[in-house]
C-alpha cells in the first residue's frame, strides 16, 4: 500500500533528537501507541516481514510428482499400450492403459497431498517459533510477535535480543549491538541517544538500531522508524539467497537406502526380463511390451520413492504435537537426535524450579526478618527476628537493604485481572515484591532516587549496579549494588550498623559468610546488597564503570527460594527409567544446588562441582568427573561448553539447556540445544534446536518421549514398506523362475507367463503402501517407550536385525502367495482346476492380504501383535479401506477388465486369508524367540544407564 502524506515516515531520524522523532511518529515513550492506532498502522504498512519469494503455484507442485524417471516410463508405457489397443482392438476399452494412467494419477495425488500437509505443518511451526518483541501499548508493557510491529511502536531492547525493526534510540544503558549482518563489522558497536550530524554511513549511525542485528550488552528502548522492506535489511534483501530446504540425516540415509534398493531392483528386473524371454515363447511387439512394462511396474512398486515425503510429513506432524505440548522444534534433525539422548543437562532456575522467586529471609548487622507469602502477589507480612527485633536500628537497616535491592533493578511488576507477573528477571521481581511488602512504594522511591546510570549485570562479575540522585542529599549520588554475596563482600570495606557505616573486620566477614552458608543450607538463593556515595561532580558523570563497585558499604543478605516444580521430580524419574541421566547446572550456591538436586532425585548426597573447581580441572580430570557428578554450581555459561564436550567425549548424546547470549556456544555444541522460550534471549533461541515455551524440565523429557515415538513410527512404516515391497519382488522373481514347478507354464496359453500382471503390482503398491503406511506414521507411542535404553549413538534407522525381519517376512509372503497360486492352477506341486486369470486373482488377493496382515506385524520387532491391537483407529480404517478397494477390483466388471481379475467366492477369500495370516503367526514365533534372547540384554542396558 502506498504511503500517504498523513503517514508518519521519518527520513534520516539519526539527525533529529529522540524527542523530535517521537513527536513526528505521533507516539509517546511512556504509553506507546494505542491498540486501535497500532492495528490501523499494521493494516496500512503490512506485517513486519521481508517480502518472501513468490510461492510455487499449486499446479506446478502437482506436476512435480511426474518428474521421477520411473513414473515417466509408466506414462510412456500407458501411451504405448493405448496405441497397441488402437491397432488390435482386442477389448472394448484400453483397460491396461487406463489402469496404469489412473494409478499414476492417484499416486501423484497422494504424493502431492503428503507434501502439502508437510508444508502446512512446517509453516505452522515457523509461526510458533516466530520472534517476539517487548513493546508498550496503551501504557502496558506486553510481548507481541515481531511481525506485528509498526512505525511508532516503543520497543524495549535487552541483552541477547534480536532487533526486530529499524528504530531510533530513546534510552541506552551501555547498549552494544553486533551489526556484522549489515556492515561486516564483527566488533560490537556502542549505542547512544544523541543526534548525529552530517551523512554518516550505516555503521556510524550509533543512535539507531537495525533490524536483524543483535544486542549483546546493556539495554535500552527505541521508537520504530521503519519496518518490512523499508528497513536497512529490507533494502539489501534482494542480495539474500533463499535458504535451501533442510535435509536431515534420516532423510539422507533413507535416500541412500532408496537408491540402493533402486539399483538392486533394476538389476532384478533386468534378470527377470531376461528370464522371461528365455523361458517364455515371446512373439509380437505387444508381448515384448508386456514384459518391459512388467519390469517398470516392478521397479515402481519395489522402490519406496515416496519415503522422503512420508518421513517429512510424519516428522512435521510429530513436531506439531510437540509444539502443542510446549516444545517447539526448530530443526527437523533434532527429532531424530532426541530419541538417542542419554544426558539432559539442565539449568535449575525456571526449568527444574518454578522461576517464581520469593524472598524468605533478610539478614543485616542487627538481626533479620522473615517474609511470608509466595510468588509475585503482594500478600504477606514481614516479621522481625533477632535480639534487636523491636529496635529502630534493625528497621532502618532492613529499609535500606530493601531500598537498594528495589533500585538496583530492571524488572517491572504488573497486575492484570488479579494476576501478578514480572516483566524481566524473576529474582529482581522478587526483590520488588519484598520492598512493596515493607511499604516501600515506587512513586516515593522514584521521587527521591532517580536513576542516572547503570553498570549492567555480567556473568563474569556476578554483580549489577545502578547510580541515582538523592533528592534529600543533592550533594551526592548513590550507587547501589546487588550480586553474589562472596564476590560483593570482597568489594565492601564497611557495613551498615544502624545508621552508621562501620569498618568490616575479618571476623565480621566470616560471620556474614557463615550466615550466607546457613541460608544456603535452607535451599535459599542468596544475594548481597551494598551501596556507596559518589560525588556529583564526577568527570564521567554520564559513563559509570565498574569502579563504582568498590569501597562499598554492605547492607545485608537476602535469601529467596524458587521451589522445585512438582512435575520435575516425576520427569527426572521418568528420564532415569529411560536410561537418561539428568544433570543440574546452576549459578547458585553449591549447597543450595545439592539440596534441590537431592529433592528432585537427580542425586542422593553426591558432590557438586563449582565453577572454580571446574576451571582448574584438566581435560582428563573433567572427563572422569562428568561420568559421576550430576550437579554443577556457581558455573559460568562458558563452563557449559566444557561440560558438553566432556560428556560427548564420553560417548553421551547431550541435550543442554540455556537462555543467555553466552549460552549460545554450548547450545550449538550440544547434540540438542534447548533454549528457554520465556526467559531465553533471541540469540539463545537462534542457536538452539528446540525452544521450551514453558521453560519446564518435564517438557524436555516429554519431548524426548515424543522424539522416540516419532523415530519408532518411522521405523514401523519402513519395516512395513520394505518387507512388503521385497515380498512383491521375490514373488515375481521366483514365480517366473519356478513357473514349471507351480504349474504356471501349463496354465499359460502361449505368450508371456506371469504370476501377476503389471497393473496388479501397481495396484498393490497403491492400495497397501498408501493409507496403511501413513497410519503407521501416527501410531500411538508405546507405553514403554521411556523404559527402553537410548538408541545407540550413530545407529542407523534400519538395523541389521530389522533387515533380517524384513527379508523373513518377504520370504513368507513369497512362499504363501506362490502356494495359493499353485493350488489354484492345474498341474504343479498342488493340483488345481482354475484358469490362469483365477490363479492370478487368487495370488493377487493373497499378496494384498499378506501386506495388510503384515502392517500389524510392523508395529514392533519384539512386542506381540496383539499388544495394543486396537489403539490405532487410523490403522484399522486404512486396512478396511484397502480391503474394500481391492474388493472393487475383484467384483466390479469395469475394473475386472482393467486388472484382468475374476470374481472369488467366500471359500476363496477364506483360503487367501488363512494363508496370508501365516505371516502373523510365523512372525509372532520369531518375536517370542527375539524377546527371550534379547530381554535380559535390554533390561541390563536400562539398569546400567540408570545407575
N, C-alpha and C positions, 0 to 999 in steps of 0.2 A: 504494500500500500504506500503511495507517495506521501512524503512529509509535507504538511501544510504549514503556513506561517504561524498558526496557533500552537504548533508542537514545540516543546522546549528542547531544542537541539543546540548544543554549545560547541562552537568552533574554538579550538586551542584553549581548553579550560585551564591548562597549566599556567597561562599568562595571568589569570584572574585570581583573586583571593578566594578562599574556600567559601566565605560568606556570599560573595558575588555569584559564584557558581550555584550555590544552594538556592539563592533567590531566583536566578534565571531558570532553574529547573522546577520552580514552584513547589518546593518541598520544605520540610522542617527537620533539623537534626534531632530534635527531641521526640517528635511524634511520627516523622516519616510521612509517606503518602497515606491517604485514606484507602480503605479497601475498595471503595467504588472507583476512585481515580486510578488505582493500580489495575483494576480489571479493565477499565477503559483503555489505558495505555497498552496493556497486554494485547487487547484486540486490535489496536492500531498498529503497534510495532511488530507484533508476532512474537512467538516463543523465542527465547534467548538460545538459539541453536544455530550452528553453521548450516548453510544450505547443503543438503545431502545430495549424493549422486542420484539422479532420477531412477526410480525403481524399474527393474526389468519388467516389461509387460507380461501379464499372466499367460498370454497365448504363446509367447516365446519360451517361457518356462515349461509349458506343456510340450512344445516341440523339442525341447532339450531331452525329453525322455526317449526320443527316437534317434539319438546320436550314437548309441552303442553299436559297434560293428555287428554283433550277433543279431540285434534287433533289425538292423538294416537288411541283413541277409534273410531274415524271416519275411520281411516285407517284400523283398525281391522274389522270394520263393512263392509267396501268395500270388504275386502278379503272374509269375510263370505258370503256376497251377491254373489260374484263370484263363491264360492263353491256351493251355492244353485242353481245358474244358471246352473252349470255344471251337477248337478243331475237332474234338472227338464227340462232344455232346452225349456222353455215356450216362449222365444223370440229369435230373430236372434242373438243378441249380449247381453252381460250382461250390459244393459244400466244403471241400477241403480248403479252398482259398478263403471262403467266408469265415470258416472256423479259425484259421490262422490269423486272419486280419482282426477278427473280434477279440481274440486272446491278446494280441499285441496291444490293441487299444485299451483293453481292461488293465493290462499290466502297466501301461503308461499312466492311466488314471490313478492306479494305486500308488505308483511312484510319485506322481505329482501331488497327491493328497498328503502323502507322508512328508514330503519336503516342505509343503506349505505349512503343515502342522508344526514341523520343527522350526521354521522361520518365525511363526507366530509365537512359539514358546520362547525363542531367543529374544524376540523383540520385547516380550513381557518382562523377561529377566533384565534386559538393559534398562527398562523403565524402573524396575525395582531398585537397581543399583545406581540410579542417577544421583549426581552430586546435589547436595542441599546447601543452602546459604542461610546465615543468620541475619535477619533484617528487622527493622522496626516499622510497623504499620498501625495506624490508628493508636499510636502511643504504646503498643505492646510489642515486645521483642518476641519473634517467632522464627521457626525454621521452615523454609519453603524450598521447593525444587529450584535449582539454579535456572532452569529453563523458564521460570515464571518471573524472573527479574525484569524490570523496566527502567528506562531512564528516570532519575529522580528518587529511586529507592536508596535508603540509607542502609548500607551493609556493614557488618562487623567482621573484622579480619583477625584471626588468631594464628599463632604459630602452627604450621602444618596445613593450613587451608590452601586449597587451590582457588585462585582469584577467579570469580565467575563471570566478570564483565569488566570493561574499561571503566575506571572510576577515579574521581578527584578526591584526594585525601582530605579529611576534615580534622582527624586526630591521628597522631602517630607517636607510639611509645616504643622507641628502639626498633621500629619495624624494619625488617630487611626482607627482600624478595629475590628469588632466583629467576632471571629473565632470559636464560640461555635459549629457550624455545623461540624467542623473538629476536634477540640481539646477538646471540652467540657468546655473550659474556657469561662465563661459568661462575664467577665470584658473586656472592650476594651483593645486592645494591641497597644502600641505606636510604630510607624514605623520610621526607619531611613535609610540612604543610605550606611553606612559604611560596609565594608566586615566583615564576621564573620568567626572566626577560629574554628577548632575542628569539631565535628559532632553533631550539635545541633538537638534536637527534632523539629518536625514541628512547635510547638507553640513558639519555641525560635528563629525561623528564622525571625528576626524582619526587615530584609531588603527585604523581599519577601511579596507579597500579593497573596492570593489563591482564585481560582475560587469558587464561591458560598458564599463567605464571604461578609461582608458589611462594607463600610466606614461610620463611624458615626461622624467623626470630622476631620476638616482640609481638605487638598487636596494635590495632587501630580501627578507625571507622572511615568510611568514604561514601561519597554520593555517586551513584551510577551515572555515567555520561554517555555511554554507548553500549549497545547490545548487538547480538547477531552479526551480520556481515559488516556492520559499521565499526566493529572493534578492530584493533590493530591485527589481531589474529585473523579476523574475517577478511581483511584486505589482502592477506597473503594466503588465504585458504586455497586459492587456485593452484598453488605450488605444492599442496599437500596431496599425497597419493592415497587412494582408497586402501584401507588396511585389508590384507588378504584374510580369507576365511580361516578360522583356526582349525588346524588338523591335530587331533590328539594322538598320543602314542597308540592307543587302542585302535583308532581308525587306520593308522599306518600299518599296524600289524594285520588287521583284517584285510586291508588292501593287498598286503603281501600274501596272505593265505588265499585270497580270491584269485590272485594272478597265478599262484602255484597250482590251484585247482583247475584254472582255465587251461593251463599248459597240459596238465595231466589228462583232462577230459578231451581236449583236442587230439592228443595222441591216441587215447582210447577210441574216440570217434573215427579217426583215420584207420585204426586197426580194424574196427568193427565194419566200416565201409568196405575195406579190403576183403574181410572175411565173407561178407555178404556176396560180394562179386565172385568169390571163389566157390562158395557152397550153393549159390542160387543160380538158376537159369535166367539171367537178366537179358531182356531183349527190348528194344524200343526206348525212345527218349523218355517217355512218361515213367517207365520203371527205373531208369537211371536217376531221373529226377526224384522219385520217391526215396531212393537210397540216400541221395545227397541231402534232401530236406530232413530225413531222419537224423543224420549226423548233426545238422544245425540245431534241430529241435532238442536233441540230447544235450548239446553243449549249453543251450539256453537254460534248460531245466536244471542242469547239474551245477552251473556256476552261480553262486549267490550274489549276482551283481547288484541286488538291492540292499545288501548289508549296510553300506555306509549310511544310506538314508534311514534305514530302520534303527541303526545304532544312534544316529543323531536325534531321531525322534524320541527314543527311549531315554537318552541322556537328558534331553531338554525337558521332557515331561517329569523326569525324576528331579531335575533342578527346580522346576516349578513347585513340586511338592515340598522340597527343602525350603524354598523361599517362603511358602505359606507357614512353615514351622520356624521362621526367623533366621534361617541360614541361607544367605544369598551367595550362590556360586558365581564367581566372575569368570572362571576359565573351565572349559569342559574337562581338561586333563585332571583337574582337582577331584572330580567324581571318581575317576579310576584310582587315584592315589589314596583317597580316603579309606577305601576298603583294605589297604595294606598298612595303615598307620599302626605303629607299635608304641609310640610315645606321644602323649599330649602334654606339652609344656605350656602352662597357662599362667597368666598374671593372676594375682589374688583379687585385688580390688575390683569390684564390679563384675567379675567373671565367676569367681568362686564365692564371692560375697555379694551383698545386695547393692553396693555402691550408694548407700544412703547413710552417710556418716552421721553420727550423733555424739556430741560432746557429753562425756560422762563425768570427768573429773578435772578440776583445776588445782594446781599446787603452786603456791607462792611462798615467799620467805616467812610469812606469819601464820601459815596454815593452808587451808584449801576449801573446796566446795564440791558438792555432788549435785549433778543436774539430772532431773527426771525428764521423761518424755522420749519419744523415738521419732526418727525421720525428720522431715523439714517443717512439720506443723509447729506452730508457736505455742504448744501446750506443754507445760512443765514448770517446775519450780527449781530454785537454787537454794540449797541448804548448806550453810557454812559449817565447817568442821575444824577441829583443832583447838589448842589452848586459848587462842585469841578469837574464837568464833564470834564473839559478841563485840569485838573491838573495832574501832574505826580504822586502824592500820590495815587489817585484812580486807575490809571492804574497799578501801582505796586501792590496794594492790590488785584486787580482782577486777575492779572497774578499769584500771589502766591496762591490765593484761588483755581483757576482752575488747577494749577500745583499739588497742594495737592490732589484735587479730582481725577485727572488723575492717580496719582501714587498709591493712596490707592484703587487699582482697580485690578480685576482679569478677566474682560471681554476682549473680542477680537473683534475689529471692522473689518468686512470683506466686500469686494465688489466683486460681481460676476455677470457678464452680466449686469452691470449697476445698480444692486440692492444691496443696503447696508443692512447688517444684523449684529446681535450681537450674538456671542457665549458667553453665560454667563448671568449674571443678567442684565435686561433691564435698571435698574437705573444706574448701572455702565456704561453701554453702552452710555446712555445719557450724562454722565459726560465726557466721551472720546470725543463725538461729540462736546460738548461745548468747550472743550480745543482745538480741531482742528480748530473750528471757530475763536478762539482767536489767531491762528497762532502758537500754541504750538505743534511742530512736534515730533513724537515718537522717531526718531533717536537722536534728540537733548536732549530730556529728558532722554533717556536711557544712553546716554554718560555721563551725569552729575550725575543723580540719579539712581545708580544701586541698585536693591533690595537685601538686605541681610537677611531679616527676616519678619515675619508676625504674627500678633495676629488675627486669623480669626474672622469673624463676628459670634456673637451668639445672639439668640433671647432674652436671658436674659439681656445681656449688651446693645444690640442695637447699638453696635459700631464695627468698623473694623479698624485695624491699620496695616501699613507696615513700615519697617525700611530700610533706604537707606544710602549708602555712598554719599558724596558730593564732586565731583571732584574739585570744586572751593574752598572748605574749607575742605581739607582732614583730618584736626584735629578733625572733628566732624562727628557723624551720625545724620541723620534727621528722626524723627518719624512723620508720618502724619496720622491723624485720621479723619474719617468721621462717621456720625451717627445721631441719633435723636437729634435735637438742644437742647431740655431741658436737656437731660442727658449729652450731650457733654459740654454744657456751665457750668454745675456744676463741671466739671473737669478742667476748664480753670481758670487760675489766671491772664492772661494778654490778650490784644487784639492788633492785628497789626494795627497801625495807620501810614499810610505812610510806612516808612522803620523802624519805631520804635515799640517796644513792650511796651505798656502802661498798667499799672495795671488796672484791671477791678473793677469798683465801683458798688455798689448795684443799683445805678440809671442807670448806663450804662447797667447792666444786664437786668433791667426792660425794657429799650428801645429795646434791642435786642429781647426780648421775645414778645414785642408789634409788632415789625416788623415781627416776625415769625407768630403771630396770623393774621396780615394783609395779609400775603401771603396765609395763610390757608383759609382766607375769600374769596380769589380769586380761591379757589379749587385747589391750588397748593400744591404739596407734598414738604415738606421742609427737607433739610439736612444741618447740620452744618459741617464745616471743620476746622481743627486746626492742629498745629504742635508743636514740641519741639525739641531742640537739645540734643543729648546724647554724652557722651564721647566715644571715640573709644576703650578705654581700659577697658570697662565693663567686669567683670569676667564671665558674662553669655552672651557673645557676640553672641553665636550661638543659644541661647534659650531665646527669648524675651517673656515676660509675660505681664499680664495686667498692671503692674506697669508703663509701658511706657505711659499709657493713663491718666496720672496725671500731674499737673503743666503745662498744655498746653497753647499755645497762640492761641486765637480764630482768625480765618481768615475771616469768613463770613458765610452768609446764602445763600443757593441755592434753588430756587423754581422751580419745574418742574411739568408738567402736563401729566397725562395719560388719554386722553379723553375717555369718555364712548363709548362703541360700539354702533353703530347706531341700530343694531338689538336687543340690550339688553333691551331697553325700551319696544319694542313690545313684547319681550319674557316675561318680568315682567307682562305686562298687560294680556298676554295670560294665564300665570300661575294664576293670580288673578281671571280671569274669570272661571278657573277650580277649584277654591276653594283652591288654594295653596298659602301660604304666602311666600314671598321672604324676606330673612334676609341677610344683609350685615355684614361681619366680616372682619376687616382690621386692619393692624398695623399702618395705617395713623392717622393723627391728627383728632380728633372728628369733628371739624368744616368742614374740607375737606370731611370727610366721609358723613356728613349730607347733604352737598351741592350736592355731586354726587348722594346720595340716593334719594334726592328730584327730581333731574333732571331725574332719571330713573323711578320715580314713585313708589319707594319702600316705601317711607314715605313722608308725607307732614308736615314738621315742627316738627316731633316728636323728642324726645331727643335721644341722643346717650349715651350708657353706655361705660365707659372706662374700661380698664383692671384693673386699681387701684380700681375703684368702685366695679367691679365685684368680685375682690378678697376679698373685705371687706364684701360682702353680705353673709347672712346666706342662707342655702338651701331654706328655706321658702320664703325669700325675692326674691331670684333668680327665684323661681317657679312662683311668681307673675309677676316679671319683664318680663320674656320671653314671656308671653302671650300678652304683649303690645309693647315692644321695638323691633324695626326691624334693628337697627344699633348698632354695637359694634366696638369701635375704640381703638387703642393702646392696643390690646389684644395680649397675648402670645398664642402659639399653645396649651399650657396646659389649657388655659381658654376655648378652643373649647370643650373639653371633658365635662366640667361642663355645658356648654350651651346645648350640645346634650342630656345629661342625664336629665336636667331640662325640655327640650321640650318633651322628651319621658315620663317623669312622668306626663306631662300634657295631655298625650294621643296622641301626634303627631307622625307621621311617618316621619322621618327626612332623607333628603339627605344632606350630608355635603361634601364640597369640601376641598381639602388640597393638598399641594405639597412638604412639608418638612418632614424630619425624625420625628420631634416632632409631626407632624400631624397624625402619624400612629394610636395612641390610639383613637383619635376622629373618624378617618375613620373606624376603627374596630367597635367602639361602635355604630356608626350611622346605621340606617336601610339600607341606601345606601351610601357607601363610594365612593366618586368621586375624583379621582386623576387627576392631570394635566399631559397631555401627552407631552407637550413641556417643561415646567419648572419643572415638578414634578420629584422627586427623585425615584430611583428604590424601595426604602423602602415604600414610599407612594403608589406607583403603586401596590406593592405586597399586601398591606393592604386593597386596595380598591376593590369594586365590579365593578366599571366602570372607564374607563380611557377616558378622553376627548382628542382626537387627536388634537383639535384646541384650547383648553383651553377657550372655549366660553360658557357663561351662556346660550345663546339661544340653544346650543346643549343639555344642560341638560333638558330644557323644551321640546325640540323636542323628546328627549329620553323618557321622561315621557309620552308624547302623544303616542309614538310607543309602550311603555310598556302597556299602557291602551288598545291600539288596539289589541295587541297580546293576552292579557288576555281576551278581549271581544271575539276574534275569537275562543279561546279555549272553552269559554262558548257556543258559537254558535254550534260548532260541538258536544259538549257534549249534548246540548239541542236536537239536531237532532238525534244523535245516540241513546240516552236513550229513547226518545219518540217513535222512530221507532221500537226499539227492544221490548219495552214494548207493543207496538201495536201488534207485531207478537205473543208474548206470550199470551196476552189476547185473541187474535183471535182464537188461537188454543185451549186455555183452555175453553172459553165459547162456541166455536164451537162444542166441544165434549160434554160439559155439556148440551148444548141445542140442541143436534142432532135431537131429535124428533120434536122440535118446528120449526126448519128451514128446515125440510124435508130431512135431511141427512140420517136418518135411512131408510126411504122409498126408497131413490135412491140407497142405497148400495145393492149389490147382495150377501151379506154374507161376513164374514171375518171382517177385520179392517175397522172401519168407521172413516174417517179423512177429515177435511175441506181442508187441504193442505198436500202434501207429504213431506217427509224429504228432498228429493232433491230440491224441490221447495223452502223450507225455506232456505236451504243453498245458493241457487242461489240468493234469495232476499238479503241475508246478503252480498254476494259477490258484487252484482251489485250496491246496494244502499248505503252500508256502506263504499265503497271504494272511488271512484273518487269524489262523491259529498261531502263527509265528508272532504277530503283533500282540496277541492276547498273552503270550508268554512274557512279552516285554513289560507287561503291567501286572505280573503275578504278585500276589501279596508276599511280603517279606517272610521268610522262615522265622518261626518263633525263636529258634536257637541260633539266629544269625550272629548274635553277640555272645554266644557261648563257644564259638569256634576260634582258634588262633588266627592271627592276622595272616593274610596272604603273603607268602614269602616275597621279599623284595626281588624284583626282576622276573617273577614268574609270568609266563605268557598267558594270554587269555585262553588258549587251548592247550591243556596239559597232555602229557603222554598218556595218562590214564583215560582222559577224555577221548583221545584218538582210538584207544583200544575199544572203549564202549561204542564209539561211532561206527567202527568197522564191524563190531559184533552185531549191532542192530541192523546194519546194512546187509550183512550176510543172512540174518534171519529173514528179512524181507525178501531177499533174492530166492532163497530155498522155498519159502512158503508160497510166493507168487508162481514160481515155476511148477511147484507141486499141483496147485489148483489148475494151472494151465494144462499140465499133462493129464490130470484127471478128467478134464472137460473134452479132450480130443481122443479120437480113436487111435489105437497104437500107443507107442511109447512104453514107459515103465508101468503106467496105470491105465487100464483100458477105459476109454470113454466113448461117447457116441455123438458128441456135439459137432457143430460146424466150426470153421475157423473163426467166424465172427462171434459165435457164442463163447469160444475159448478165450478170445481176446477180451470180450466184455467181462468174463469172469476174472481174468488176470488183472484187467483194468480196475475192476471194483475191489479186488483183494488188495492191490497196491495202495489204493486210496485209503481203505480202511486200516491197513498196516500203519500208514502215516498218522491217521487220526488216533489210533491207539498209542502210537509212539509219542505223541505230543504230551501225554500224561507221564510217560517214562522220563521225558526230557527235563522234567521239573527238578530232578535230583539225580546225581550219580550214585547216591548212597541210600537215601531215605525211600521207604516203600511208597509206591504209587498211591496207596490208599490213605496215606497220611495227609490230611487236609484236602481230600479229594474234591470237595465241593466249595472250596474257599474262593475260587476264581470263577465268577459267573460269566466273565467275558470269554474265558476259555471254552466253557460249555456252550455258550452261544455260538462261538466260532465253529466248534465241531458240528453242532446241529445244522448250522448254515451250510457247511461244506457237504454234509450228507444230503441235504435237500437239493443242493445244486447238482450233485452227482446223480441223484435220482432223476432229476430233469433230463440229464444227458442220456440216461438209460431208457426212459419211457416216452419222452416227447418225440413224436415222429420226425419233426424237422431236425432236431439235434441228433437223433439216431442216424439220419442220413449224413450229417456233418461229421460225426465222430465214429461212424461205422459200428454202432452198438446194436444189440438186440435186447428185448425185454427179458428180465430174470424173474423167476418165481420165488416164493418165500423160502423154499428149501435152498435155492441157490444163494440167497442173501445170508441165510444161517450158516451155510458151509463156508462162505467167504469170511464171515465174521468169526467163526470158530478158528479157522486157520490164522487169520490176521491177529487174533488175540494172543497167539503164541508169543508175539514179541513182548507182550506184557508179562506173561508168566516166566518166560526164559530170562528176561531182564530182571525180574524180581529175584530169581535164584542167584543170579550173578551179584545183585546188590547185597543179598544176605551174606554171600561169601566176602564181599568187599567190607561190609560192616564188621564181620568177625576178624578179618585180618587187620583192618585199619583203625578199629575203635579204640584199642589201647593206645595206639600211637597218637591219635587226636587228643585223647584225654590227657596224656602225658605232656603234650605240647602246650595245652592251656594251662596246666598246673605249673609248668616251668616258666611261662611268661608271667603268670600271676605272682609267682614268687619273686 
